[in-house]
Amino acid sequence: MSTFLYKLGKAAYDKPWHFLVSWIIVLGIVVGMIGVNGIHSSSEMKIEGTESQKVLDQLAAELPAASGGQASIVFTAPEGERLDTKERIPLIQKAVNDVYQLEYVINPAELAAQAGAAAGDQAAQAPAGDASADAGKAAAATQAASAPYGPLIVDGVPVIGVMISADGSVALFQFQFTVQQTSLPASVPDTVMGAVTNAVQQDAGITVIPSESLATKTAIGSTEAVGIVVAAVVLFITLGSVVAAGLPLLTALLGVAISVGGAFALSKFIHINDITPVLAIMVGLAVGIDYALFIVNRQRRMILDQRLSAREAASRAIGTAGSAVFFAGLTVIIALCGMLVIGIGFLSTMALVAAVSVFVNVLLALTLLPAMLGFVGERICSAKARSKSSANANKAGHGFAHRWVNGAVKFRWLIIVGVVAVLGVAAIPVTKMELAIPSGASANLDTTQRQSYDAISKGFGEGFNGPLLLVAEPQDASGKITPEIMGQLAQQLQTHENVSLVNPMGINQTGDMAIISLIPKTGPTDEATRKLVEDLRAPDSSLAKAAGVTIGVTGFTAINIDMSSKLAEAFPLYIGIIVILSIIILLLVFRSVIIPIKATVGFILSILATFGLATAVYQWGWLHAVFGFDTGGPLLSFMPILVTGILYGLAMDYQVFLVSSMREAYVHGHKGTSSVVHGYDLASRVVLAAAVIMVSVFAGFIFAPDAMIKQIGFALAAGILIDAFIVRMTLVPAVMAVFKDQAWWLPRWLDRLLPNLDVEGDKLISKLNQQDSVSRKTKVG
């Protein structure tokens, strides 16, 4: 591997235009494909096979009008005023009627025609006032009469879909789309809000607030650029010149453009979630800058320390540091692709796009970077850097890193106990971690999502922010659901302690399916709401038995509950996969039994501490003002799996670069703790710079507008901070000092079985040294 990469680096250095033009062509192809196919993405995050998705698919097949997404708009009056005045009621009514005329919006009359035909026929055959015909409506009316809200009345007739709070200050307009929100054209929410605001005059004193389902969301803000600026500063300090610092940034940005652009180019054929490209940008920028930094730093060290030419140093840097980059990138890719085992579609797409971003950046680091170094030539090291290096050639390195590693070696047992104790305490909040899809309840106070959530909660109760859609079917396959049965079911549902409102919507034409809207008393992410969904679905529940039906539950809230449960179940499986992968890869790379176990235990400590801090900050609300949010809430349900995969790969990057340097020192004659100190001295500066860069890139996303991006950015930044600085650069040298030379022990039988990957490039350097020796002897002779 090292020899091949050495030759590749030399070819790229000698013929830079060939490689540069090739990558420009690749970028041009990506741009052309985007022009032809366009960009398609959505917020859809469904998991096939869950109970809610099965019910939704069933509705889509049998009652398409009832399977569309639910949305709502809130109207509020000024403080101390009411909405149900003679001036304001007609405006609200016009807004409602205008929305019902829009494309993709279900008109209640259409839904009644599709879902209520059978019920209407049976009701028509019943005597006037017969309870069996009117039981469903009576149940809903009784419930509404006892609640602190009611329908908005115009000339004695309720406005369909609109409810008003008891004090008249808040009105809620609920309606359905013909399809799920994730399948709507991007312009539909704006069209709906435009119709409402046009109908409601601004001087009428009515404030219109879209619900979370209609609010415009921005995944990325302007703060992400701060991380890139910090990365540029760190690169300049580490590499000592603008030219050298610019190369990692250039290759990383090109890698992100190609990989993310490629994902968009194929988005017509594969489903791309809104978060997918953001994640690829995060990971691509971080690893792209780091990998190029490792190689450029190695080349400069060879030029300054070994007095090699820029051409030879670049080729050797690709052969040695490039090998480490290749295997480091491979660990990230394998960790991300491991998510495919879980079998969750949208998560698999996220992982694959991020993995492609890493793969592209590895290729760029091994091909385009040496080509760019060929353009730069000897200017990669300034005359000032060369003279400074010569002046310091005979000085022993006793900088901060040297003192730090000596301290870690000397006080190794204190360091080990202290690190384990600190990370153990940081991990304690994990025991209380709650997973869900963040709702408007945890959005910032100045957002329409939060304002809508609070207004609805104030006027009607938190449950109105997360309605449930129930599908009832006869337990007996030959049975039918009559209006009487539907009414009994509605009355039974009302008796549940966590049910606020039950609204029978109709029965299909074959009479074997009833549709009911149910409003919980608790919010979408509350534990009580999850328990309610479980109670409704239970086949042996009194609710189902009394009416002789089975109940399926769907709707956005139920979908999110099922998604969180599925992901929580999959998390231990994924952790197991990561642990096995970690041991196998590190066994191959380091040819040691102890190091893979040590590295894996360190990673588990860092990941638990990371989730502990994320729980304390985003769920409990600690330091919320510092991190730019107002209210805590559950953690993003797929965040633990996603962050674990990414952090594992990145943590192994630092493990590879730091410990491979220690192994190189050991192979070259440094024994005991000397190999630990010497290897640390050589690698710590660049690993420190790489970690600072990666933390900066991820931290830039903490202040993004989207709550999900905030949490992912924080977890990745905190995870790298913990793993790189506490585990790899503090705990690792302490543990290595405990085992000393035994750290490299490998049974002979296993040594024979394992291939020698030569990650440190020992074989390459030996071969080149032999060639140099022969060349010198030839010249002398």
Secondary structure, DSSP 8 states (H G I E B T S, - for coil): -HHHHHHHHHHHHH-HHHHHHHHHHHHHHHHHHHHHH----B-----TTSHHHHHHHHHHHH-GGGSS-EEEEEEE--TT--S-STTTHHHHHHHHHHHHTSTTB--HHHHHHHHSHHHHHHHHHS-TT-HHHHHHHHHHHHHHHTSSEEEEEETTEEEEEEEEETTSSEEEEEEEBSS-GGGS-TTHHHHHHHHHHHHS-GGGT-EEEE-TTTS---S--STHHHHHHHHHHHHHHHH-SHHHHHHHHHHHHHHHHHHHHHHHHTTTTS--BTHHHHHHHHHHHHHHHHHHHHHHHHHHHHHHHH---HHHHHHHHHHHHHHHHHHHHHHHHHHHHGGGGG--HHHHHHHHHHHHHHHHHHHHHHTHHHHHHHHHGGGGS-HHHHHHHHHTTTS---SHHHHHHHHHHHTHHHHHHHHHHHHHHHHGGGGG--EE---GGGS-TTSHHHHHHHHHHHHH-GGGGS-EEEEEEESSTT----HHHHHHHHHHHHTSTTEEEEEEEEE-TTSS-EEEEEEESS-TT-HHHHHHHHHHH-TT-HHHHHHTEEEEEESHHHHHHHHHHHHHHHHHHHHHHHHHHHHHHHHHHH--SHHHHHHHHHHHHHHHHHHHHHIIIIIT-TTTTTTT-S----EETTHHHHHHHHHHHHHHHHHHHHHHHHHHHHHTT--THHHHHHHHHHHHHHHHHHHHHHHHHHHTTTT-SSHHHHHHHHHHHHHHIIIIIIIIIIIHHHHHHHHGGGGG---HHHHHHS----TT-HHHHHHHHHHHHHHHHHHH-
